[in-house]
Amino acid sequence: MSRGPLPSQLCLLSDLPARPQGDKVRFLG
């Protein structure tokens, strides 16, 4: 599971709610 984009995406998605909305937009865009 260490290899592959899935774990990375999961970590990023988990961090999204913890980060400010501005960071969300920046990440998405």
N, CA, C and O atoms as a CHARMM CRD file, in Angstrom:
* protein
*
  116
    1    1 MET  N      0.83400  -1.21100   0.00000 PROA 1      0.00000
    2    1 MET  CA     0.00000   0.00000   0.00000 PROA 1      0.00000
    3    1 MET  C      0.86700   1.26000   0.00000 PROA 1      0.00000
    4    1 MET  O      0.39300   2.35200  -0.31100 PROA 1      0.00000
    5    2 SER  N      2.13300   1.09400   0.35000 PROA 2      0.00000
    6    2 SER  CA     3.02500   2.25900   0.39600 PROA 2      0.00000
    7    2 SER  C      3.18900   2.84000  -1.00500 PROA 2      0.00000
    8    2 SER  O      3.32300   4.05200  -1.17800 PROA 2      0.00000
    9    3 ARG  N      3.17500   1.95200  -2.00500 PROA 3      0.00000
   10    3 ARG  CA     3.35400   2.43400  -3.38300 PROA 3      0.00000
   11    3 ARG  C      2.00200   2.69000  -4.02800 PROA 3      0.00000
   12    3 ARG  O      1.03700   1.97200  -3.76900 PROA 3      0.00000
   13    4 GLY  N      1.93500   3.72100  -4.87100 PROA 4      0.00000
   14    4 GLY  CA     0.67400   4.03500  -5.54700 PROA 4      0.00000
   15    4 GLY  C      0.11000   5.35900  -5.08100 PROA 4      0.00000
   16    4 GLY  O      0.41300   5.79800  -3.97200 PROA 4      0.00000
   17    5 PRO  N     -0.71100   6.01200  -5.90600 PROA 5      0.00000
   18    5 PRO  CA    -1.27900   7.33300  -5.60700 PROA 5      0.00000
   19    5 PRO  C     -2.38500   7.27700  -4.55800 PROA 5      0.00000
   20    5 PRO  O     -2.69300   8.29200  -3.93400 PROA 5      0.00000
   21    6 LEU  N     -2.98300   6.10900  -4.35700 PROA 6      0.00000
   22    6 LEU  CA    -4.10900   6.01200  -3.41900 PROA 6      0.00000
   23    6 LEU  C     -3.75700   6.52100  -2.02100 PROA 6      0.00000
   24    6 LEU  O     -4.46900   7.37900  -1.50000 PROA 6      0.00000
   25    7 PRO  N     -2.68600   6.02600  -1.39300 PROA 7      0.00000
   26    7 PRO  CA    -2.33000   6.47800  -0.03500 PROA 7      0.00000
   27    7 PRO  C     -2.08400   7.98300   0.00300 PROA 7      0.00000
   28    7 PRO  O     -2.49700   8.65700   0.94600 PROA 7      0.00000
   29    8 SER  N     -1.41500   8.50600  -1.01500 PROA 8      0.00000
   30    8 SER  CA    -1.11600   9.93800  -1.05700 PROA 8      0.00000
   31    8 SER  C     -2.41300  10.74300  -1.11600 PROA 8      0.00000
   32    8 SER  O     -2.57900  11.72500  -0.39100 PROA 8      0.00000
   33    9 GLN  N     -3.33200  10.31400  -1.98800 PROA 9      0.00000
   34    9 GLN  CA    -4.60500  11.02500  -2.12900 PROA 9      0.00000
   35    9 GLN  C     -5.37000  10.98500  -0.81800 PROA 9      0.00000
   36    9 GLN  O     -5.95300  11.98800  -0.40600 PROA 9      0.00000
   37   10 LEU  N     -5.37300   9.82800  -0.16000 PROA 10     0.00000
   38   10 LEU  CA    -6.09400   9.69700   1.10800 PROA 10     0.00000
   39   10 LEU  C     -5.52500  10.67100   2.12900 PROA 10     0.00000
   40   10 LEU  O     -6.28200  11.33600   2.83600 PROA 10     0.00000
   41   11 CYS  N     -4.21300  10.76200   2.21500 PROA 11     0.00000
   42   11 CYS  CA    -3.57300  11.67200   3.17900 PROA 11     0.00000
   43   11 CYS  C     -3.95000  13.11100   2.84200 PROA 11     0.00000
   44   11 CYS  O     -4.28800  13.89300   3.73100 PROA 11     0.00000
   45   12 LEU  N     -3.89200  13.45700   1.55600 PROA 12     0.00000
   46   12 LEU  CA    -4.21800  14.82800   1.14700 PROA 12     0.00000
   47   12 LEU  C     -5.66900  15.14000   1.48800 PROA 12     0.00000
   48   12 LEU  O     -5.96900  16.20600   2.02500 PROA 12     0.00000
   49   13 LEU  N     -6.56900  14.20800   1.17500 PROA 13     0.00000
   50   13 LEU  CA    -7.98900  14.42600   1.46200 PROA 13     0.00000
   51   13 LEU  C     -8.20900  14.58800   2.96000 PROA 13     0.00000
   52   13 LEU  O     -9.03800  15.39000   3.38800 PROA 13     0.00000
   53   14 SER  N     -7.46900  13.83100   3.74900 PROA 14     0.00000
   54   14 SER  CA    -7.61500  13.91600   5.21000 PROA 14     0.00000
   55   14 SER  C     -7.13400  15.27300   5.70800 PROA 14     0.00000
   56   14 SER  O     -7.66900  15.80700   6.67800 PROA 14     0.00000
   57   15 ASP  N     -6.11400  15.83500   5.03800 PROA 15     0.00000
   58   15 ASP  CA    -5.56700  17.12800   5.46200 PROA 15     0.00000
   59   15 ASP  C     -6.44900  18.29100   4.99600 PROA 15     0.00000
   60   15 ASP  O     -6.43300  19.36300   5.60100 PROA 15     0.00000
   61   16 LEU  N     -7.21400  18.07900   3.92600 PROA 16     0.00000
   62   16 LEU  CA    -8.04000  19.16600   3.38700 PROA 16     0.00000
   63   16 LEU  C     -8.92500  19.81300   4.44700 PROA 16     0.00000
   64   16 LEU  O     -8.88200  21.03400   4.60000 PROA 16     0.00000
   65   17 PRO  N     -9.72400  19.04700   5.18200 PROA 17     0.00000
   66   17 PRO  CA   -10.62100  19.65200   6.18400 PROA 17     0.00000
   67   17 PRO  C     -9.85200  20.36700   7.28700 PROA 17     0.00000
   68   17 PRO  O    -10.38300  21.29600   7.89600 PROA 17     0.00000
   69   18 ALA  N     -8.63100  19.96300   7.55800 PROA 18     0.00000
   70   18 ALA  CA    -7.83800  20.58800   8.62300 PROA 18     0.00000
   71   18 ALA  C     -7.25900  21.91600   8.13800 PROA 18     0.00000
   72   18 ALA  O     -6.95200  22.79100   8.94800 PROA 18     0.00000
   73   19 ARG  N     -7.11100  22.07100   6.83700 PROA 19     0.00000
   74   19 ARG  CA    -6.52000  23.29800   6.28200 PROA 19     0.00000
   75   19 ARG  C     -7.60100  24.33600   5.99800 PROA 19     0.00000
   76   19 ARG  O     -8.77200  23.98600   5.85000 PROA 19     0.00000
   77   20 PRO  N     -7.21900  25.60800   5.92000 PROA 20     0.00000
   78   20 PRO  CA    -8.17600  26.69300   5.64800 PROA 20     0.00000
   79   20 PRO  C     -8.77100  26.56700   4.24500 PROA 20     0.00000
   80   20 PRO  O     -8.20700  25.89000   3.38600 PROA 20     0.00000
   81   21 GLN  N     -9.90900  27.22100   4.02000 PROA 21     0.00000
   82   21 GLN  CA   -10.58400  27.13500   2.71900 PROA 21     0.00000
   83   21 GLN  C     -9.66500  27.63100   1.60200 PROA 21     0.00000
   84   21 GLN  O     -9.66500  27.07400   0.50500 PROA 21     0.00000
   85   22 GLY  N     -8.88600  28.66900   1.87700 PROA 22     0.00000
   86   22 GLY  CA    -7.97500  29.19900   0.86300 PROA 22     0.00000
   87   22 GLY  C     -7.01800  28.11500   0.38400 PROA 22     0.00000
   88   22 GLY  O     -6.71200  28.02700  -0.80500 PROA 22     0.00000
   89   23 ASP  N     -6.54900  27.29300   1.31500 PROA 23     0.00000
   90   23 ASP  CA    -5.63200  26.22200   0.94000 PROA 23     0.00000
   91   23 ASP  C     -6.35200  25.19000   0.08500 PROA 23     0.00000
   92   23 ASP  O     -5.76700  24.63400  -0.84500 PROA 23     0.00000
   93   24 LYS  N     -7.61700  24.93200   0.39600 PROA 24     0.00000
   94   24 LYS  CA    -8.40600  23.96900  -0.37500 PROA 24     0.00000
   95   24 LYS  C     -8.47100  24.41600  -1.83400 PROA 24     0.00000
   96   24 LYS  O     -8.19400  23.64100  -2.75000 PROA 24     0.00000
   97   25 VAL  N     -8.84200  25.67600  -2.02800 PROA 25     0.00000
   98   25 VAL  CA    -8.97200  26.19500  -3.39000 PROA 25     0.00000
   99   25 VAL  C     -7.63000  26.10200  -4.10500 PROA 25     0.00000
  100   25 VAL  O     -7.56000  25.72600  -5.27500 PROA 25     0.00000
  101   26 ARG  N     -6.56700  26.45000  -3.38600 PROA 26     0.00000
  102   26 ARG  CA    -5.23600  26.41100  -3.98900 PROA 26     0.00000
  103   26 ARG  C     -4.88200  24.97700  -4.38000 PROA 26     0.00000
  104   26 ARG  O     -4.30300  24.74700  -5.44200 PROA 26     0.00000
  105   27 PHE  N     -5.23200  24.00300  -3.51700 PROA 27     0.00000
  106   27 PHE  CA    -4.93000  22.60000  -3.79600 PROA 27     0.00000
  107   27 PHE  C     -5.74000  22.11600  -5.00600 PROA 27     0.00000
  108   27 PHE  O     -5.21300  21.43700  -5.88700 PROA 27     0.00000
  109   28 LEU  N     -7.02500  22.47500  -5.03400 PROA 28     0.00000
  110   28 LEU  CA    -7.90300  22.03100  -6.11700 PROA 28     0.00000
  111   28 LEU  C     -7.50200  22.69200  -7.42600 PROA 28     0.00000
  112   28 LEU  O     -7.50300  22.05100  -8.47700 PROA 28     0.00000
  113   29 GLY  N     -7.15500  23.99100  -7.36300 PROA 29     0.00000
  114   29 GLY  CA    -6.81900  24.73200  -8.57100 PROA 29     0.00000
  115   29 GLY  C     -5.34400  24.70100  -8.84900 PROA 29     0.00000
  116   29 GLY  O     -4.89000  25.28000  -9.83600 PROA 29     0.00000
